[in-house]
């Protein structure tokens, strides 16, 4: 019985950790709209293409930029609070590449308490909401299974 309890308990730990991290990111995304901004320079913007075993193509974009706050220089790569920018929408990737060309001057929004936390686009991205929803749902389901096993 003890070993049977370890399975849902492992999932509870995984989903709890994920939910806490995602909730923190969600909170930062929400308040990022109130952060001050600073001019930033795009250092690099690269699109990479990947294919899976079924030849489905997926694109990912990596953007690096630098900016200054009170004489300190920072380098970052966050475009918005949703993790990696990836997907099968080729047009979206190329629109981002067009908006963030190497050498371009753009506006970066930074956390005044910790300028290393910065983003090019503020607010909550829909993908982040989905990640948080599924993480909390997984936590609830795993907890229900664990409690169900305990009550047997």
C-alpha positions as CSV (number, residue, x, y, z in Angstrom):
1,X,0.0,0.0,0.0
2,X,2.8,2.4,0.9
3,X,4.4,2.0,-2.6
4,X,1.0,2.7,-4.2
5,X,0.7,6.0,-2.3
6,X,4.1,7.1,-3.6
7,X,2.8,7.4,-7.2
8,X,0.2,10.1,-6.5
9,X,2.4,11.7,-3.9
10,X,5.1,12.1,-6.5
11,X,2.6,13.8,-8.9
12,X,1.4,16.0,-6.0
13,X,5.0,17.2,-5.5
14,X,5.6,17.8,-9.2
15,X,2.3,19.7,-9.8
16,X,2.6,21.7,-6.5
17,X,6.1,22.8,-7.5
18,X,4.9,23.7,-11.0
19,X,1.8,25.5,-9.7
20,X,3.9,27.6,-7.3
21,X,6.4,28.6,-10.0
22,X,3.7,29.3,-12.6
23,X,1.7,31.4,-10.0
24,X,4.8,33.5,-9.4
25,X,5.3,34.0,-13.1
26,X,1.6,34.8,-13.5
27,X,1.9,37.4,-10.8
28,X,5.0,39.0,-12.4
29,X,3.2,39.0,-15.8
30,X,0.2,40.8,-14.3
31,X,2.2,43.5,-12.6
32,X,4.6,44.0,-15.5
33,X,2.2,46.4,-17.1
34,X,2.9,48.8,-14.2
35,X,6.7,48.6,-14.5
36,X,8.9,51.5,-15.7
37,X,10.5,51.2,-19.1
38,X,14.0,51.8,-20.5
39,X,15.4,51.8,-24.0
40,X,16.9,48.5,-25.0
41,X,19.0,47.3,-27.9
42,X,18.4,43.9,-29.6
43,X,21.6,41.9,-29.6
44,X,20.3,39.0,-31.5
45,X,17.1,37.5,-32.9
46,X,17.2,34.0,-34.4
47,X,14.6,31.7,-35.6
48,X,15.3,27.9,-35.6
49,X,13.2,25.3,-37.3
50,X,12.8,21.8,-35.9
51,X,11.0,18.7,-37.4
52,X,9.6,15.8,-35.5
53,X,9.5,12.2,-36.6
54,X,6.3,12.9,-38.6
55,X,7.9,15.9,-40.4
56,X,5.8,18.4,-38.5
57,X,7.8,21.6,-38.5
58,X,8.0,23.8,-35.4
59,X,9.7,27.2,-35.1
60,X,11.3,28.8,-32.1
61,X,12.7,32.2,-31.7
62,X,15.4,33.5,-29.4
63,X,15.8,37.2,-28.7
64,X,18.6,38.7,-26.6
65,X,18.7,42.4,-25.7
66,X,20.6,44.8,-23.4
67,X,19.4,47.8,-21.4
68,X,20.5,50.1,-18.7
69,X,18.9,51.1,-15.4
70,X,20.7,53.7,-13.2
71,X,24.1,53.2,-14.8
72,X,23.9,49.3,-14.5
73,X,23.8,47.3,-17.7
74,X,21.6,44.2,-18.0
75,X,21.2,41.5,-20.6
76,X,18.0,39.5,-20.9
77,X,16.1,37.3,-23.3
78,X,12.5,37.4,-22.0
79,X,10.0,38.6,-24.6
80,X,6.9,37.9,-22.5
81,X,6.0,35.7,-19.5
82,X,5.3,32.4,-21.2
83,X,8.5,30.6,-21.4
84,X,9.9,29.7,-24.8
85,X,8.4,31.2,-27.8
86,X,7.8,28.2,-30.0
87,X,5.0,26.9,-32.2
88,X,3.9,25.8,-35.5
89,X,2.8,29.3,-36.5
90,X,5.6,30.3,-38.8
91,X,4.0,33.7,-39.6
92,X,3.9,34.6,-35.9
93,X,7.6,33.8,-35.6
94,X,8.6,35.9,-38.6
95,X,6.4,38.8,-37.3
96,X,8.4,38.7,-34.0
97,X,11.7,38.6,-35.9
98,X,10.6,41.6,-38.0
99,X,9.7,43.5,-34.8
100,X,12.9,42.7,-33.0
101,X,15.7,42.9,-35.5
102,X,19.3,42.9,-34.4
103,X,20.4,46.5,-33.5
104,X,16.9,47.8,-33.2
105,X,16.0,50.1,-30.3
106,X,13.0,48.9,-28.4
107,X,11.3,49.5,-25.1
108,X,11.9,47.1,-22.2
109,X,9.9,46.9,-19.0
110,X,11.8,46.0,-15.9
111,X,11.0,45.2,-12.3
112,X,12.1,48.3,-10.3
113,X,12.9,46.1,-7.3
114,X,15.1,43.8,-9.4
115,X,15.9,45.1,-13.0
116,X,17.2,41.7,-14.0
117,X,13.6,40.7,-14.3
118,X,12.5,42.4,-17.5
119,X,10.3,41.8,-20.5
120,X,9.7,43.3,-23.9
121,X,6.0,42.7,-23.8
122,X,3.9,43.1,-20.6
123,X,0.8,41.3,-19.4
124,X,-0.3,37.7,-19.1
125,X,0.2,35.7,-22.3
126,X,-2.7,33.1,-22.9
127,X,-0.2,30.2,-22.9
128,X,0.7,31.0,-19.3
129,X,-2.9,30.8,-18.2
130,X,-3.2,27.3,-19.8
131,X,0.0,26.1,-18.1
132,X,-1.3,27.3,-14.8
133,X,-4.7,25.8,-15.3
134,X,-3.4,22.4,-16.2
135,X,-0.9,22.4,-13.3
136,X,-3.5,23.2,-10.8
137,X,-5.9,20.7,-12.3
138,X,-3.1,18.1,-12.1
139,X,-2.5,19.0,-8.5
140,X,-6.2,18.6,-7.6
141,X,-6.5,15.3,-9.5
142,X,-3.4,13.9,-7.9
143,X,-4.5,15.0,-4.4
144,X,-7.9,13.3,-5.0
145,X,-6.3,10.1,-6.0
146,X,-4.0,10.2,-3.0
147,X,-6.9,10.9,-0.6
148,X,-8.9,8.1,-2.2
149,X,-6.1,5.7,-1.7
150,X,-5.7,6.7,1.9
151,X,-9.4,6.2,2.6
152,X,-9.4,2.7,1.2
